[in-house]
Each structure stands twice: as C-alpha cells, then as structure tokens.
Amino acid sequence: MQLVLLFSTIEKITGFLEPNVIDYINTKQTFAFESFEKSNIFAFEWHNINVIATRPQKVLVYMDQEDLFIFCENEECLKSIAVLLPEGLSNEKALYQFFVNLFHDDIRFLENFETRITDIEDSALKNSKQDYLSKIIYYRKQLLSLKRYYEQLDLILDNLCANDNKILSAEGERYMSIISGRVHRYHSYVLNLRDYVTQMREAYQAQIDIEQNQIMRVFTVITSVFLPLTLIVGWYGMNFKYMPELYWRFGYLYVIILSIVVCIALLWYFKKKKWF
C-alpha cells in the first residue's frame, strides 16, 4: 500500500506499523534516518524550488517490503507531494520515481540561479555605486539552505544504499545509487555556487575599495595643492611692518600670481606622475 498522509492522521495506518515506528514518527524528526528490522524510516526538510520563498516543509518517509507511506506537515505540502508519488508501481520503483520527480526541476533551477548570480556580478562590477551587498547576502542564505537540504538527502540516500536490513532488492539498491549520485552532484553544484558568490562578494568589495581609494587620492591631491598656499599666507602675514602691500603697490597681485603658479605647477607635476 502506498499513501501520502498528514502527520496528524497517522492513526489511519497504525495497524500497519510497529509500535516503535509509531513512537518515532510522533517525534516528527526533521532530519533522521532509522533502519528497523523490517522497515526504513527517514525525514528531511523539503525545499520546494518552484516556490523558493516558502519555508522548508517537513517530510517523513516510511518504507517496508509491503508499504510506502509519506507523511507531510500540512495540506499545502500534502498536495505538492501527492503528485510526485506515482501509482501502480512497486515500492522500490515508486520511491525511486518519487525522488526523480522531487528533483525534476532542480538542475534547471540551479542553472538559472547561476545565471542570476553572473548577471549580478557583471552589474556590480560595472556600477558599484548601487547597493548589491543585500542581494549577495540573500543569495548566500538561499544557497546555505539548499546546501543543508542536499546534505540531508545525500546522507539519507547513502544509508538507503547501504541496505543494512535488506529491505531493498538488488534493483532497489541500484535505483537508490542513481538518485544518490544525482543528489551528490546537486550538492557539489551548490557548493560551487557558494564559492562563486563568496568570490563575487570579495570582488565587489575590492571594487568599492578601489573607488574609495580614488576618492581619497583626489582629496590628497587637493590637500597637497593648497598646503603650499597655506604656507605662503603664513609667511605673508608674519611681520606687519614689512607686508608687501604697505610699500609695494603690486604686493597683492604678486601673491595672487605666486599662488596660481604654485597650484598650476603642482597640478602639472601630479598629472605627470599619474597620481590622479
């Protein structure tokens, strides 16, 4: 028998389960794998990539040689999971097809995710004045959530492939090995994307630092240009008796021209040295 149920309706199938299995299901473990003598039971937090904004949903799977039950947290999750479990197949083939349907759009989602990251990276490097840091942090959080999701499933499938209680046939082990390899590739893909986002954040921060250095360079040049003028003004007013305008009619003009010449000379020198 194959059913998709809510946790709250477990009483409908208690006659098919061992007491210790019922107690285990009632704990509503979010991530676990347990191998009993006649059954396997595992739980994970499902990330519906088609509705990525929703929080992860708790899903628990019970399997023995006669039955396959999938428990969901709420009605929304139940409706989504029910369409993933095919009818008219053996438990092993149904579980295999369930995982195939579960991961059907994952590679497309991850490829689109990578494209979005690349677009953000190009935009950030071309226009660092816009705040892209919040988007980078958002992508990192999404990837962290996906990493945990695939890590859960990777470990669960490794345990299924081990088949310690011999619930699965040789064909069932082969099915689970196929799915395990696929999940492992998705997990590696997510890790690569996390590294990519980290590198993008570092590149974005480096671009901001470069622009800040450019601004500081301009301020330094301005300060360097006006520092000699401050010195001239200081000398100019040190001794009241011999101030040029008191005995020379071109005193003011001389100081003005001297200041302009100093500014031009400094700017020319800085330009020659390519300091700005």
N, C-alpha and C positions, 0 to 999 in steps of 0.2 A: 504494500500500500504506500502511496506517495501523496503527501498532503503539505500544504502551506498554511500555517496557523499563527494566531497571536499567542504571546506568552500567557495571556490571561485565560486562554481556552484549552490549556493543557489537559484539563480533566477529560476531554473528549477522547484522548488516546492513552490514558493511564493504564488501561488493560493490556496495552502492547509493550509497556516499558517496565524495566526492573525498578524497584523502589529507590536504589541508589542513583539511578539515572534521573528519576523524577526529582529527587532532592537536589541533584546537581543542576538541573535545568532551572529550578526555582531560585537558585542563587543569581541567575541572569548574568553570568560572567561575560564581560565584554571582549575578552581575548583569552582563549584557552583551547587546549586540545587534550582530550582524555580518551584513553583506549581501555575499554572494558573487555570482559571475556567474550561477549557476544555482540559487541557494538562499538562504534566510534561516535564521539560527540565533540564538536568544536564550535567556537563562537568567534566572531570578528565584528568590527565596526565597518559597515559598508559605506563607501563614498560613492554616491551616485554622480558620476561625472557629467551626466546630462543635466543635473540640477545642482551644480557645484556650490551654490550659495547656501543650500540646506546643510544642517549639521549631520554628521555621520549617524547612520541608523544601526542599531544592534540586531545582528542576525545570528541565530544558532541553528546548527545542522545536526540532526541525529540520523545515524545510518546503521542498520544491521543487514543481514542477508535477505530479510523479507520486507523491511520497511525503510522508507526515507521520509523524514519529517523535517520541515524547515520552519523555525519559529521567528516571528518578526515582532518588532517593538510596538508598531501602531498600524492603523489601517492604511495609511499612505504607503508605508514600506511594504505591507502585505500585497497591495495591488501591484506594486512595481516588481516584487519578487515572484509573484504568481505567474506572470507572463514569461519569466525566464526558465521555469521548470517545465520541460516538455512532457507530454503524456505518451503512454504506450511503450515505454522503454524499460529495460531492466534498471535496477537501482544504480549500478555502476555506470551504465551508459547515460542515465538521466542525470546523475551527479556531474559527469563529465560535460554533458551538454549544458547543464546549469552554469558551470564555470565558463564555458565557451561564450554563452550569451551574456554572462556577467561582464566579461572583458571585451565584448564585441567592438565597442567604440573607443576603447582605451588608447590604442595606438594612434588613432586619428586625433583624439583629444590631446595627447602628449605632443604630437607633431604641431598642432595648432598652437599649443602653449609655447612651444619653442619658437614658432614664428612671431608670436606676440612679444616674446622676450627680445628677439632680434630687432623688431621694429622699435621697441622702447629704447634699446641700446643705441640705435642709429639716431633717434630723435634726441636722446640725452646728450650725446657727444656733439651734435650739431647745435643744440640750443640748451646749454646747461643752466641758463637763467630760469627756466621753468623747473618747478619742483617735481622731480621724478623719484625722489627718495621714498615717498609714501607708496608709489607703485612697486618699487623694488621690494620693499618690506612686505607688501601684500602678496607678491609672487613667492617670496621666501616662505611665508606662512602656508600658502597653498601647497607648495612642494614638500614642506615638512609634514603636513597632514597626509599627503599621498605616499610619502616615504614610509610612514608608520603603517599605513594601510597595506602596502605591498609587503612590508616586513612581516606583518601578521600572517598574511596568506602564504608567504614563502615558507614560513616555519610550519604552518598547518599542513601544507602540501608535502613537505619533507616527511612529516610524521605519517601522513597517509601512505606515502610511497614506501615507508619502512614496513607497514603492514604487519605489525608485531602480533596481532591477534588473528591473522589470516582471514579477515573478513573479505578482503578483495581477492579476486582471482588474478591470474597472471595478466589477463587482458585488462582488468581494472587497474592493476599497478601501472601498466603501460599508459592507460588513459591519464592517470594522475601524474605520471612523469612528464607527459606532454604539457599538461597545464602548469606543472611546477616550473618547467623550463621557460614557459611564456611569462609567468609571474616574475621569475628571476630576471628576465630581460627587461620587463617594465620597471622593476626596482632599480636596475642599473641605469636605465634611461632617466629616471627621476633623480638619481644621484648625480648624473652628468649635468642635468638641468640646474640642480642646486649649485654645483660648482660654477656653471656658466653665470648664474645670477650673482654669485659672490664676486666673480671676476668683473661683471658689469658694474656692480656697486663700487668696486675699487677703481675702475676706470673712470666712472662718473665723479667720484670723489677727487681723483687726480686731476680731472678736467677743471673742477671747481677750484682746486688749489692753484692750478696754473693761472687761471683768470684772476684769482686774488693776488697772486704774485705780480701779475701785470699791473694791477691797480696800485699795489704797494710801490712798484717801480716808478710809476708816474708821480706818486706823492714824494718819493725820494728825489726825483729829478727836480720837482718844483721847489722842494726844500733846499736842494743844493744850489739852485739858481738864485734864490732870494737870500741865502745866507751871506754871500759877499756884499749884497746891498745893505743888509743889517750892519755889517762891519763898517761900510762906508759912512752910513748915517751916524754910527757911533763915533767915528773919527771926526766927522764933520761938526759935531756939536760938543766936542770935548773941551774946547777952550773958547770962551765967549769973545775974548779980545781979538783973536785972530780969525774969526769966522769970515770966509771969503766975501760974503755979501756986504760986509762992513767997509771993505776997502777996495773991492773989485766988482765992477758993475755986471760982469759975466759969471759971477760966482755960482748963482743958482743954475744957470744954463750949463756951466761946466759939470756940476754934479749930476744933473739930469742926463747929459750926454754920456758921462762916465758910467752911469748905472745901465743905460741902454746898451752900451758897448760891452759891458761885462755880461749882461744877460745873453746877448747875441753870441758872444764868444763861448760861453758855457754851453748854450744850446747846440752850437755847431760842433763843439768837442764831443758832447754826449751822442749826437747823431753820428759822428764819425766812428765812435766806438760801438755804435749799435746798442746803446743802453736803453733806448726807447724807440 
